[in-house]
Amino acid sequence: MKKFFLFQLVLLLSLRALADGATSFETRQVPVNRGGEDDGTISLRFYSDLPSIPYISVADFQGLVLPGTTIEVSKTSEGEYLLVGPYAKATVNIASEQFSSDDYMAFTNLMGQVQEGMDNVGYGGSPFLRYNHQELTPTTATVTFDFKKYGIDLRGDETAVYFPFATISDIFSDLDFHLAGYNGEKVMLLTGDENNDVAVLEPERAKVLLETESRSADMAAYCYAELCFVVDHFYGMPGRSSLEDGIQKEGLDKTLDAIENGPTIKQLLKSTSMDDYFTGMKSLQVLLQDGGHTDLMLDWNLFKVTQEGDDISEIFGNWMEGNQGLQDTYPQLYQLIVDYFDTMANQKGDFIGLARPTTSDETYYKEGDTAYLMYNSFGPVNNEAWKAYYDGGCEGETPAVDEEFLGDLSVVLDALKRANDDPEVKNLVVDLSCNTGGDFDVLMTMSVLMGGPNYYYSENLVTGQRQKFYFDVDCNFDGVFDEKDKEVKYDLNIALMVSDVSFSCGNFLPSLLKDAGFPIIGERSGGGACSVQPFITPEGMQFRLSSARARLTNDQWVNIDSGIEPNYVIDISSGDYDPLYDVAAISEMIKKHYNSTGIFYVINRDNNHEYYDLFGRKLTSPAAKGIYIVNGKKVVK
């Protein structure tokens, strides 16, 4: 009886929609998987003219992605709506298909679930780091998305506005992997760094998607339209792709029409054949490649999750073997993809590692007055150990070095302590020559612990604003952010070692510390200026882009994707990496730098200048000639 009543209700709603001249729809209650756990259901609409495309009301979506909140919707005139969210407002016009907000970042802010009251900023929520505040230039900016350009329909009635699920999810996607998607069976919610892959959350469904042969025409058309919208607005334009100028001027769709192989790639992206679609995404990955942050390899991401065993090389080989058919069908695209993987398979980091005076699992080395911290990644963070330490009241020692987490902050603390406690050691070289990136929380904490800045600079290409973000670090790890944290000092001359393998965070930290006066040694670092932003296709498959929401710059607002030029260049282009570990020579470079630059931190408190040297020692006045940092700006005296 209940089922019959529900059927009558849906039918009545559909008939009423038809009577009003609107499009009929079916409402479905869909299960929700929140970070791997079942979490009730959510209501989705499927309109008769777009039967494969799920729609969701903006109010329901807000409650889904940030439980306990909602968006109040008011119809202000025919086709126009005012949306009032928990932090900001927006307007929607379903006739012109436009969304607009004077504070888009606040309207889509989901970071309250990481730290109460924080802005829409990338931050992983590690207990030893806390977001403080941001400075924006200009202070406000209006963002408008014109969906009519892409053929994406927004819909509404007297009380609600409905977006295609993937569209509203994409405009809410953030840098901390808060993201929602619909995989044809369930709504999937990523909840942060620990749950950051929908295929991992639902591997059986991932296998089905991988093996699906075709998709509906309405899904194929919408999927291409949504991809164009996402690339046009959220790709960070780091400076490496030949498509960037075209995308900025005319958009991805027209850019593909104008380049070699572009019309073929566009045809594949719009195809109802899933194999063709996968080929189109792989080909677009090659054209948008930016060193590693952008990843459009949908079938590879599904394949590696659904295969048994841990041998990633064997899994990759099997996947490539499955692509052999491309060689006959699309030989030019096949060669593009093969060449791309040849380029990405850079073994330089392995060879540098062989030149090190340590084994691969040793992270600390000392020779004479100089110690090295061999640091190959920022993270993964041993969250369980750090959570237990902070939950336990920060009693006893901080988490020890764990061989499974050699990118953890514990490795850094171990090296700083060993070097600082050793009376022979004067210099600490943070060796990032094999570092390909990782966790922002560890990076910012390292910067502050070593005497560097507690802030960074970036550009938001979506809003057109310059951003400066500030953080606090619990430097003494007592569970309290206070003045005592500033008392933690290490009496060391710290330098950074880089190579062109140093990417992402391996490029970011050298930028921060070079601006602060620390010596950078080696060859130009490998770039990687943009944060990573995840997205989920309308079919339910995940990809990521270098994000336009945060393109990193130095303190002069210059994009750092071209890498950081060292203060002391070591030529290793011949493949001889031994000079990176000529400890006597490196020691002399560091000694020269700290004895000659005359760099001091100058902090303004209550309008009184207080001078400090690089070791945090207060000075009466800066007597030496050199470069000074006065209230964050360089001054030459």
SVG drawing of the C-alpha trace seen along z (x, -y; Angstrom):
<svg xmlns="http://www.w3.org/2000/svg" viewBox="-2 -53 88 63">
<polyline fill="none" stroke="black" stroke-width="0.4" points="0.0,0.0 2.8,-2.4 4.6,-1.7 1.4,-2.3 1.0,-5.7 4.6,-6.7 4.0,-5.8 0.8,-7.9 2.7,-10.9 5.5,-10.8 3.0,-10.4 1.0,-13.4 4.1,-15.5 5.1,-14.6 1.6,-15.3 1.5,-18.7 4.9,-19.6 3.5,-18.8 0.3,-20.9 2.5,-23.9 4.5,-23.6 7.6,-22.4 9.6,-19.2 8.4,-16.2 10.8,-14.4 11.2,-11.4 12.5,-11.6 14.8,-8.9 16.1,-8.4 19.7,-7.4 22.1,-5.9 24.9,-8.0 28.5,-6.7 30.3,-9.3 34.0,-8.5 33.3,-4.8 30.4,-4.7 26.7,-4.4 24.9,-7.7 21.2,-7.6 19.8,-8.7 19.5,-11.9 16.8,-13.0 17.8,-13.3 15.7,-14.4 15.9,-12.9 14.1,-15.0 12.5,-13.3 14.5,-15.3 17.8,-14.4 17.0,-10.9 20.6,-10.0 21.6,-13.3 20.9,-13.6 19.9,-17.0 19.9,-18.1 18.4,-21.1 21.1,-23.5 19.6,-23.3 19.9,-19.5 23.4,-19.7 24.5,-22.1 23.2,-19.9 24.9,-16.9 28.4,-18.4 28.2,-20.4 25.8,-18.6 23.8,-20.9 23.7,-23.8 21.4,-24.8 20.9,-27.3 17.7,-29.4 16.2,-30.0 13.9,-32.9 12.4,-33.4 12.9,-37.1 11.3,-37.3 10.5,-35.1 13.5,-32.8 15.6,-34.6 16.6,-33.3 18.5,-34.5 20.5,-31.9 21.5,-32.6 24.1,-30.2 25.7,-30.0 28.6,-32.3 27.6,-34.3 25.0,-34.9 24.6,-34.1 22.1,-34.6 20.9,-32.2 19.0,-32.9 17.6,-29.8 16.7,-31.7 20.2,-33.0 21.7,-29.9 24.0,-32.1 25.3,-31.7 26.9,-34.8 28.3,-35.6 30.1,-38.5 31.9,-36.1 32.1,-32.8 34.9,-31.4 32.8,-31.9 29.6,-30.7 31.2,-27.3 33.3,-27.1 33.3,-23.6 36.4,-24.0 34.4,-24.5 34.5,-20.7 38.3,-20.9 38.7,-24.0 35.8,-26.0 35.4,-29.4 38.3,-29.1 38.2,-30.4 38.0,-28.4 41.8,-27.6 43.7,-24.4 44.8,-22.9 44.8,-19.2 43.8,-19.7 47.0,-18.3 46.9,-19.0 50.2,-20.8 49.1,-23.4 46.3,-25.9 44.9,-28.4 45.1,-32.0 43.8,-34.4 44.1,-35.7 44.8,-38.9 43.1,-39.4 43.8,-42.0 41.3,-43.2 39.3,-42.5 36.1,-41.5 35.5,-40.0 32.4,-38.9 32.4,-35.5 29.9,-34.7 29.5,-31.3 27.7,-31.4 26.4,-27.8 24.5,-28.7 27.8,-28.8 28.2,-25.1 24.6,-24.1 24.2,-23.2 20.7,-23.8 19.8,-25.1 16.2,-24.5 13.9,-25.7 10.4,-25.9 8.6,-28.2 10.8,-27.1 14.0,-25.5 16.8,-25.7 18.2,-22.5 21.7,-22.0 23.1,-19.0 24.8,-17.1 28.3,-17.1 28.0,-20.8 27.2,-22.0 29.8,-19.5 32.5,-21.0 31.8,-24.6 32.0,-23.5 35.1,-21.3 37.9,-22.4 41.7,-21.9 41.2,-19.6 39.4,-16.8 35.9,-17.7 33.9,-16.5 30.7,-14.7 29.9,-12.5 27.2,-10.2 28.4,-6.9 25.1,-5.6 24.3,-3.8 25.3,-5.9 26.2,-9.5 29.9,-9.3 31.4,-11.8 35.1,-12.4 35.8,-13.7 39.4,-14.9 42.9,-13.5 42.2,-10.2 39.2,-9.5 40.3,-11.0 39.4,-8.5 35.9,-7.4 37.3,-4.3 38.9,-3.1 35.6,-3.7 33.6,-1.6 36.1,0.6 33.4,3.0 31.5,0.1 34.9,-1.2 35.3,2.2 31.9,1.9 32.6,-1.6 35.9,-0.4 34.3,2.5 31.2,0.5 31.2,0.4 28.9,-2.6 27.0,-5.4 23.8,-7.3 23.9,-10.2 22.6,-12.7 25.4,-11.6 28.1,-11.9 27.0,-15.4 26.7,-16.6 30.0,-15.0 31.8,-16.9 30.1,-20.2 31.0,-19.8 34.6,-19.0 34.9,-22.2 33.3,-24.2 35.8,-22.8 38.9,-23.2 37.9,-26.7 37.4,-27.9 39.5,-25.7 42.6,-24.8 45.4,-26.8 47.4,-27.7 50.7,-26.9 52.5,-27.8 53.5,-24.5 50.7,-23.5 50.5,-24.8 46.7,-25.0 46.7,-27.6 46.5,-30.7 43.7,-29.3 41.7,-28.1 42.0,-31.6 40.9,-33.4 38.3,-31.0 37.8,-28.0 38.7,-24.4 36.1,-23.5 37.2,-26.0 40.9,-25.4 40.6,-21.7 39.1,-22.6 42.2,-24.6 45.1,-22.3 46.6,-19.2 44.7,-16.1 42.3,-18.4 39.1,-17.6 39.8,-13.8 40.3,-14.2 37.1,-16.3 35.2,-13.6 36.5,-10.9 35.6,-13.0 32.0,-13.3 31.7,-9.7 29.1,-7.3 31.8,-4.6 33.6,-4.4 36.8,-3.2 36.8,-6.2 36.1,-8.5 39.0,-7.0 41.3,-7.6 40.1,-11.2 40.8,-11.8 44.3,-10.3 45.1,-12.4 43.9,-15.6 46.1,-14.6 49.1,-14.8 48.1,-18.2 47.5,-19.6 50.4,-17.9 52.0,-20.1 54.6,-17.9 52.2,-15.7 49.4,-17.7 46.9,-17.2 45.6,-13.7 42.9,-12.8 43.8,-9.1 40.4,-7.8 40.9,-4.2 44.3,-4.0 43.0,-5.3 40.2,-2.7 42.4,0.1 45.1,-0.2 42.4,-0.1 40.6,2.9 43.7,5.1 45.0,7.5 48.6,7.3 50.9,4.6 53.4,4.6 52.5,1.3 55.0,1.8 53.2,5.1 49.8,3.4 51.0,0.5 52.4,2.9 49.1,4.8 47.2,1.6 49.5,0.4 49.1,3.8 45.4,3.2 46.0,-0.1 47.8,1.6 44.7,1.5 45.1,-2.3 48.2,-1.8 46.1,-0.7 43.0,-2.9 44.6,-6.2 48.3,-5.8 49.2,-9.5 47.3,-9.6 48.9,-6.3 52.4,-7.7 51.5,-10.9 50.5,-8.8 53.6,-6.5 55.9,-9.6 54.2,-11.2 54.9,-8.2 58.5,-8.0 58.9,-11.7 57.2,-11.2 59.3,-8.1 62.2,-10.3 64.8,-8.2 66.9,-11.1 65.8,-11.0 66.8,-7.3 70.3,-8.2 70.7,-11.1 69.7,-8.7 72.5,-6.4 75.0,-9.2 73.9,-9.9 76.3,-8.8 73.4,-6.8 71.2,-3.9 67.7,-4.5 66.0,-4.1 68.3,-6.4 67.2,-10.0 70.1,-11.5 73.7,-11.8 76.5,-13.8 80.0,-14.7 82.2,-17.2 80.2,-20.3 77.4,-19.5 74.4,-17.2 71.9,-16.3 68.2,-15.5 67.4,-13.3 63.7,-14.2 62.0,-12.6 58.4,-13.6 56.3,-15.9 54.1,-13.1 52.4,-10.8 51.6,-12.0 51.3,-9.4 48.0,-10.8 47.2,-8.0 50.3,-8.6 49.9,-12.3 46.2,-12.1 47.0,-9.7 49.7,-12.1 47.4,-15.1 44.4,-13.2 46.6,-12.0 47.3,-15.5 50.7,-15.8 52.4,-13.9 55.8,-12.3 57.7,-12.3 56.3,-13.3 55.8,-10.4 59.0,-8.6 60.3,-8.0 58.3,-5.3 59.9,-3.6 56.4,-3.5 56.1,-7.3 59.5,-8.6 57.9,-11.8 56.3,-12.4 57.1,-15.5 58.7,-13.1 61.6,-12.6 62.2,-16.4 62.0,-16.8 64.5,-13.9 67.0,-15.6 66.6,-19.0 67.1,-17.6 70.1,-15.4 71.8,-18.3 71.0,-20.9 72.2,-18.6 75.5,-17.7 78.1,-20.3 80.1,-19.6 77.2,-20.3 76.8,-23.9 74.9,-23.3 71.8,-21.4 71.1,-20.7 67.5,-19.8 68.0,-17.7 64.9,-18.0 66.8,-16.9 64.6,-13.8 61.4,-15.3 58.4,-15.2 55.9,-16.9 53.4,-15.9 51.6,-17.3 51.2,-21.1 50.7,-20.8 54.2,-19.3 55.7,-21.9 54.3,-24.9 55.3,-23.4 58.8,-22.8 59.1,-26.4 58.2,-27.9 60.3,-25.4 63.3,-26.3 62.8,-30.0 61.0,-30.7 57.7,-32.4 54.3,-31.3 52.6,-32.5 52.6,-32.0 51.4,-33.8 49.2,-32.7 46.9,-33.9 43.2,-32.9 42.5,-32.9 38.8,-32.2 38.2,-35.3 41.1,-37.4 42.5,-38.0 46.0,-37.8 46.0,-35.8 48.3,-35.8 47.5,-33.0 48.8,-32.9 49.1,-29.9 50.1,-29.1 52.4,-26.2 52.5,-24.4 56.3,-24.5 56.7,-23.0 53.9,-20.4 52.2,-21.1 48.7,-21.3 48.5,-25.1 49.2,-27.8 50.8,-30.6 53.9,-32.8 55.9,-29.8 56.0,-28.4 58.2,-31.3 60.8,-30.2 61.6,-27.1 64.8,-27.8 67.5,-25.6 71.0,-27.0 71.8,-25.8 72.7,-27.3 69.9,-25.8 70.2,-25.4 68.0,-23.6 69.3,-21.3 67.2,-21.1 67.3,-19.6 64.8,-19.7 63.2,-16.6 62.1,-18.8 58.4,-19.3 55.3,-20.7 56.1,-21.0 59.7,-20.3 59.5,-23.5 57.2,-25.4 59.5,-25.2 62.6,-26.5 60.5,-29.4 59.3,-30.4 62.8,-30.0 64.7,-31.7 62.4,-34.8 63.3,-34.7 67.1,-34.7 67.9,-31.0 70.6,-29.6 69.3,-27.3 71.9,-25.0 71.9,-22.7 70.1,-23.2 66.8,-25.0 63.9,-23.1 61.2,-21.4 58.2,-23.7 54.7,-22.7 53.0,-26.0 49.4,-25.0 47.5,-23.3 45.6,-20.1 41.8,-20.2 39.8,-17.0 36.7,-16.5 34.3,-13.7 32.9,-13.1 29.1,-12.8 29.6,-9.0 31.4,-8.8 35.1,-8.7 37.7,-10.9 40.3,-13.2 42.3,-16.2 43.6,-19.5 46.2,-22.0 43.9,-24.4 43.2,-28.0 42.1,-28.6 45.7,-28.6 48.6,-29.2 51.7,-29.8 53.9,-32.8 57.0,-34.2 56.8,-37.4 56.9,-39.5 53.7,-37.7 55.7,-35.9 54.4,-32.4 56.9,-29.8 56.1,-27.1 59.3,-27.7 61.3,-26.6 63.5,-28.3 66.9,-29.4 69.5,-28.4 71.8,-30.9 74.6,-28.4 74.4,-26.5 75.8,-23.0 76.0,-21.7 74.7,-18.1 73.6,-18.1 76.2,-15.6 74.7,-13.0 77.5,-13.3 75.6,-13.9 78.5,-13.5 79.0,-17.3 75.6,-17.5 77.3,-15.5 80.7,-17.1 80.2,-18.0 83.3,-20.2 82.3,-22.3 78.6,-22.6 79.8,-23.6 81.8,-26.5 78.8,-27.7 76.7,-27.8 79.4,-29.5 79.9,-32.1 76.1,-32.8 75.6,-33.3 78.7,-35.3 78.2,-37.7 74.5,-38.4 73.8,-40.3 70.1,-39.2 68.0,-39.8 64.4,-39.4 62.8,-42.7 59.5,-42.4 57.3,-45.4 55.5,-45.2 53.6,-48.2 55.3,-50.3 58.7,-49.6 61.2,-47.8 62.9,-44.8 65.8,-43.2 66.6,-39.5 69.2,-37.4 68.5,-34.1 68.9,-32.3 66.2,-34.3 68.7,-36.3 67.6,-39.8 70.0,-42.5 70.4,-46.1 70.6,-47.3 71.8,-45.9 75.3,-47.1 76.4,-45.2 75.6,-46.2 73.4,-43.8 69.8,-42.9 67.2,-43.3 63.6,-42.1 61.5,-45.0 57.9,-44.1 58.0,-41.5 59.7,-43.6 63.4,-43.5 65.4,-46.6 69.1,-47.1 71.3,-49.0"/>
</svg>
